[in-house]
């Protein structure tokens, strides 16, 4: 079977799930064993039958109306969110990253660049370097209170 949808935008149609019908996504791969496409919709990946997919209009160019502009903005935001989720360590959401960046910007503005960078480096080392787990394992925190 040829896989004409791989790498292209698709529209989901005719599924038993009404919440999926009409949504657009990106066909990433075709699973020959299942006979289904792997489709990324927002941050989720789904396996869908070829009969439930239609080619979708490619994003690009200028939108011709407000609804099209809104759709493009939502799809770009959902794609960015999905890419960020894949790049971030497990348990850290894109929202958390946005708050961290905003907090660092505020800290930079109030404390200066050198202090903000030093504090951010210490916090990043602590949280991403396993400091929380090590602290808890050593009996720190509420679990270690006597």
N, C-alpha and C positions, 0 to 999 in steps of 0.2 A: 504494500500500500504506500502511496506517496504521502508525504507529510507537508501539504501546502501551507499550513498555518504556523509552522515553527518560526519564531522570531517576529511574528506579526501580531498586531492588535486584533482581538476578536471580541465579538459580542455574544453573550450567553443567552440562549433561547431554548424554550421547550423542555426545561428540566421540571422535576416535581417540586422543586423549591422556588416558590414565588419570590423570595428575597434575592435570589441569584439572577433570575430572568431579567434581561435588559442591562445588566452590568457589563462593563467592558474590562478586559484584562489583556495580558500578554501571554501567548502560547510559548512556553519555554522549551518543551521537548515532547516527544511522542514515545509512549511505552508500548512496544509491540506486543508484550505478553498480555497486557490488560486491554490493548486496543483503544487506549485513551490518551488524550493530550494532558500534559501537566500545564496548568494555566495559573498564572499569578494574578489574583484579583485583590487589589489593595495590598495588605500585608499577608494574605493567606494564599496558599498554594492548593489547588484542587485538581483532581483527575476527572476529566470530562470527556464524554463520547464525542466523536467528530460530528455526529448529527445534532449535537446541542451547541454547535459553534457556527457563527457567521463571520465573514470578514467585516471588521469595523473600520470606519473612516480613520485614517492616520492623523494623529495630531500634528500640527505644523501650520505655519502661516498665521494669518490674523483671523480671529473669530469674527463671524458675520453678525452675531447677535449676543445678547446678554447670557442666554441659556448656554450657548456654545462656550462662551468665555468662562462661565461658572464650571462647566463640565471639564474644560481643560485644566483649570486651576485645581479642581479636586483630584484629577488624575495625576497631575504633576506632584501634588502634595502627598498623595498616597504612594506614588513611586519613590519619592524621596524618603518617606517614612520607612518603607520596606527596605530600601538600601541601607539606611541608618541602622535598622534593627539587625541586619546581617553583619554590619561592621562593628557594632558595639558588643562588649562582653555580655554573657548571659545575665539576665536579671536587671539590666540597665535599659530603660526605655528612652526613645528619642526625647520625650518630654523632660526626663531627668537631665539629659544633656543640655537642653535649652535653658533650664533653670540654673545649671552649673555655669554656663556661659554668661547668663545675665548676672549671676552673683559675682563672678570674676570681674565683669565689667564694672559693677558697682564698687567692688573692693578696690579695683584699680583706680577708679575715680576718687575714692576717699583716702586710700592709704598710699597710693603711688605704685608705679609699675614694679619696682624691685620687691617691695613687701608683698604685693599681690601675687607675684610670680612665686615667691618663696612659700607663701601659705598654700597656694594651689599645688605646688610640687609636693609638699608634705602631705596634704590631703589625698592627692592622687596616689602617692606611694602607699599610704595607709589603706585606702579603700581598694585599689586595684592590686596591690601587692599582698593581699591576704592578711592585713593587719587586724581586721575585725575578727577573723577566725582565730588568729593566734592569740588575741587578747581574751576572747571567750574561752578558748582551750586552756589558757593559763589560769583560769578562775576569775577573770575580771568581769566587771559588769554586774548585773543583778544576780546572775547565776552564782557568782563568787562571793556575794555578800554573806556575812556570817552573823 
